[in-house]
Amino acid sequence: MPAIPSLGGLRGRGNGRSTRVEPPVPVPVSAYIVDCAVYVDGERLPGRWTHAEAIKEVRRRRDGFVWIGLHEPDQQQIQGIAEVYGLHELAVEDAVQAHQRPKLERYDDTLFMVLKTVRYVEHESPTTANEIVESGELMAFLGLDFIITVRHGAHSGLARLRRELDEDPERLVNGPAAVLHAITDLIVDQYLEVTSSIEEDIDEMEARVFAPRSTVSAEQIYLMKREVLELRRAVLPLVTPVRRLAEGFTRLVPDEVRSYFRDVDDHLTTVSERVGNFDELLTTLVNATVAKITLQQNSDMRKITSWAAMITVPTMIAGIYGMNFDYMPELRWQFGYPAVLVLILGICLLLYRIFRKNNWL
């Protein structure tokens, strides 16, 4: 990719000679800086930039903005960028430590936004999966002429989004706020995709729960409920920040971009309603599963009790005639033994019919 002139590349002091432009020395991108780009009129300027050179170029032109992408930087790595761009130390600390709730904070002329990324983990069946939703984090620092994204996790989709935006300059004409909108819209679309997949899993689990001989346990439903709770922690806290951006919370988001945030807010509301419905449905499935298990146990106990009652009859009669008394009725009777067998069999058949009639067997 061809390089563009650096700030010190122009030489000549009006001596009649033509100026000579020297391209900047390519700067290697470090492991934690995924990309650093300068955009003017929506177009990405060619060349590779350091974070300091990029913001100097933008402010020299008094036009455009810088987009820096970071991946899991530590405190020392992000400190230089924070000093050049004037990032607040509390926001920088949150960006490094991660594990933050979705939120939107304003520090002087900079916005700090935290979003949760989610990914649906493919699996054969929701009743055998150990994990269904995988989450990560994405932080964004938004200024008048820059946006810095800090990613934690490996499934944000920012690389693909940057390529799409590079190919569509009209979306970037509105500055860094347009990038923030594109990121938020991408993440909310991921929420919609994940909720659609989870909905299919819940439908399958519901069908299995109410099947005659289901194998779904309450533990499996609790696992699904836990995954939905993880999704809920990503979605619900984000509703207020997105709504504030749509309602004109800051001048860093122009009116042209604010209207697009309203569309994101509508989609996020749809997602939050779905997640709430999932939680209620899973609670119902848990109760149904527990009730079904209780009914099955009661049925098993009735069967055990019925067979025990029938076994008691011959045991009782045999116990009575096994007491070895000399004077007991029918001990010397020729038909005593077959009569006792017939009596035992008759009583057992009678009990069997009674239990069958009452659905105990």
N, C-alpha and C positions, 0 to 999 in steps of 0.2 A: 504494500500500500504506500503511495507516495506521501512524503512528509510535507508539512506546510511550514512557512517561515516562522521562526521564533521571534520573540520580542527583540532580541539582540542581533537579528539577522540582517538588518538594513545598514548599509555602510555608505559613506560619501557625505560631504558637508557642503553641498552647493558649489563645488569646484568645477562644474560643467561636465564632470564625468558621470556616466550612468551608474546607478546604484546596483550592487550585486546582492542577490538574495541567497543566503546559505541555509539549507534545511537543517532543522535541529537533529542532534544525535538521537537515534532511537533509544527510548528508555525501556528497559525490560519491565514487564508487569510482574509484580511480586505475587507470591502465592495467595495472599489474602485480598489483594486488589484484583477483582475479576475483570474489570474494565473501567476505563476513564476516558470519557468522550466529551467533545465540545460540539454543541448544536447551535447553528445560526440560521434563523428563518426556517427552522424545522429540518434543515439539512445537517448531517454529520460532517464535520470538517475532517479531512484525511489526516493521517499521522497518528503518532502515539504521544501521549502527554503524561507528565507527572501531575499530581493534584495541584501543586503550586503553579505550574505553568498554565494549566487549563483555566483556573480562575483569573489569572492575570490577563490572559488573552481575552476572555469574556469582558472583563471590566475595562480593558483598553478599547475594545470595540463599542462598549456600552450597548451591547446587544447579545442575545443568545443566552445560553446557560450551560452548566456542566452537570453531567450525570456520572457519578462514581458508584460502582458496585463493589461491595466488600463481602467476603465470606468468612465468618467466624473469626474476626480479628481479636487480638488481646488488647489490653490497656496500652501497652507500649506501642503497638502497631498503629492504633487509631489516634494516638495522641498528636502526632504531627498534623494529620488532617484536621483534627479538632481545633488546633491553634490557628491554622490558616483560614478556616471557614468560620471561626467564631462559634463553635458548638458549645452548648452549656455542659458543664461537667457532670451534672446529675443525669442528663439525657445520655451522655457518652457512657456513663457507668451502667445504665440500664441496657444500652445496646451491646455492651461487652458481656455482661452477666447473663442476659437472656432470661428465660422463664418469667416473662412479664405477661400481665393480662392485656388484652387489646385496649388501647387508650389513645387519646389525643391530647397533647400538652403544648402550650405555647411558651417559648422562652425568647423574650425580646422580639427580634424579627425572624425567628425561626420556629417552625412547627416540628414537633416530634410525634410520630405516629407508630404505634405497634399493632401488627396484624398477625394472626395465627394462620399458618398454611396447613392444609390437610390433604391427605391422599388416601384413596380407598385401596386397601390391600386385597388383592385377588385371592380367592380361596374356593375350594370345591363346594363346601356347604357351611352355612352359618352355625350349624350344630357341632362342627368339628374344628372351627377356626380358633386360634389363640389370639389373633389380633385382626381387627377389621378396619380401624382408622389409625393412620400414622400422622402425627402432627409435627410441625416445625414453627419457626418464627421468622418474621421479617419486620425490620424497623426502617423507617424512612425519616431523614432530616430534610425539611423543605425550606428553602430560602428564596429570596427574590431572583437569584441567578444561579441556583444550584439545587440539586437533589442528590442525596447520598443514601443509598440503600444498603442495609446490613442484613445478611441472610444467615440464618441458623437452620441447618437441615439441608437435604439434597433434593427436594422436590417442589421448589417454588415456581419453576417455569419462567424465571426472569430472563434467562438466555434466549429462549424462544420469543418472549415478549419484546426484548430489545431488537431482535432481528426484524420482527414485524413492524415496529415503530420506525426503524431505520428505512424501511421500504415504503413508509407512508408519512412523508414529512408534514402533510396537512394537519395531522394529529398533534404534532409537536410545536406548531406555530404559537400556541398559547403558553408556551414556557414549561417550567418544571411542574406546575400544577397538573398539566396534561399527563405527565408521566405518573404522578401520584394517582390520578384517576384511573389510568390504564392498569396500574398495579392492583388497586382496590377492586376494580371490575374483574380482573383475572382471578383474584382470590375468591371473590363472591361466586363467580362462575364455577370454581372448583367446589365450593360448598354445595351448589345446586347439583353437580354431578355426583358428589359423594352421597347426598341425601337421596337421590334417585336410586343409587345402588343399594343403600341401606334399606330403602323402602321395599325393594325386591326381596332382600334377605328376611325382613320382618314378615312379609307375606308368606314366604316359604315356611318360616318358623311357625307362623300362626296355623297354617294348614297342617303341619305335623303335630302341633299341640292338640288339635281337636280330631286327629285321626283316631280310629278305634284302638289301635295298638301302637301308640306313639312311643318313641324312644327319647323324646326331648326332656331333659331334666331342668329343674329350676336353676341349677348352676350355669347352664348354657345360656339361659335367658338373662341371667344377671350379667354374664359377660357381654352380651349385646347391649344391655342397659348401660354398662360402664363405658362402652365405646360411644354410645350416643351422648353420654354425659361429657366425654372428652370433646365431642363435636359441639355440644352446647356451650362449653366454656370458651370455645373459639368464636362462636357466632353471636351470642347474646350481648357480651360486653362491647361488641363492635357497632351495635345499632346506634348508640348515642353519638360516637365520633363521626360516623358517616352522615348522620342527620345534621350535626353541627356544621359540617363542611357544605352540605346542601343548602343550609339556611344562611350562609354568609358569615361564618364564624370569624374569618380573617380575610384581609385584603390580599393575602398571598394566593388566594384562589379567585381568579377573575370570574365575572358573571358567565362568560361563555363556558367555562368548565363547571361551574356550580350546577348548571342545569343538568349536566351529565351525571353528577353525583346524586341527583334526585332519582334517576333511573337505577343506580346502584342501590340506593336506599330501598326502593320498591322490591328489588330482587332479594335484598337481605331480609326484609320483612317476611317475604315468602319462605325463605329458608328457616327463619326463627319459628314461624308457625308450624312448619313441618317437623322441626326438631321437638317442639312441645308436644305435638301429636304422637310422635314416636315414643316419647317418655311415658305418656299416658297409656298408650297401647301396650307397651312392654310391661307396665305395672299390672294391667289387666291380664296379660298372658301369664305373669308370675302367679297371680291369684288363681287363675284357672288351672294352672299346672299343680299348684299345691292342693286345690280342691279335688282335682282328678286323682292325685296320689292318695289323698285321704279316702276317697271313695273306693279306690282299688284295695287299700288296706282293709277297709271295712268289709269289702266283699271277700277278701281272703280269710278274714277272721270268721265270717259267717260259715264259710265252707269248712274251716277247721273245726268250728264248734259243732256243725252238723255231723261230720264224720266221728268226732269224739263222742257225741251222744249215742250214735248207733253202736260204736264199739263198747260203750258202757253196758249195754243190755247183756250180751253174752258174758262179759266180765263179771257182772253182778250175780247172774244166775250161777255161773261156775264157782264164784266165791262162796255163795250160800251152800251149795252142795259139796263144797270141799271142806266143810267144818268138822267132818268126821264124828258127828253125833250118832249114837246107836238108834235112836228113835226119831227118824225123819220120814215124812210122808213120801210114798212112792219109791223108796229105796229098793224094795224087793219086787217092784212091779215089772212085768216082762216088757211092757212097751214104754217104760219110763224114759229111757235114753232117746229113742226117736221122737217121743212126745216133746221132750225138752228142746231138741233141735228144731222141730217144727215151730214151737213157741218162739224160740229166739229168732228164727228166720221171719216169722210173721210180724213180730214187733219191729224188726229192722226194716222190713219192707214198708210197714205203715209209717214209720218215721221218715223214710226216704221220700215217700209220696208227699208227706206234709211239708218237708223241706223244699222239695221241687216246686210245689204249688206256691210257696212263699218266696221263690227265687233265691233260696239260700244255696242251692246246688245247681 
